[in-house]
């Protein structure tokens, strides 16, 4: 079945935009680097609150209100990103994923999308909001 979700552009200042859009708390920020967004920050390569792989989140089920992730945008990581999305639905009922692709699963529903095009990047950048199906 084809389903259409409205897409909206966001203004300059991604941190400010995300802070206004993502209201669920506590918020886990994955692949966060040094981002100020979120209550807990997880990254494998950068020193932050938790150093762990994004496909094996070291948290209990439903430990967070939402997860936000800006994973690497390399096509070779799509399978790992899909595994992460599945894992994030375990630790939170809502996932915000920032990437040039959309994740599809029967376990979660695409609820909203925000789109931005950056000069020099061929693909539009999409922040997709997914909600776990109950």
Secondary structure, DSSP 8 states (H G I E B T S, - for coil): ------EEE--S-HHHHHHHH---SSEEEET-TT---SSEEE-SSS-SSB---TTS--S-TT-BSEEEE-----GGGHHHHHHHHHHHHHHBSEEEEEESS----SSEEEEEEEEE--TT-SS-EEEEEEEE--
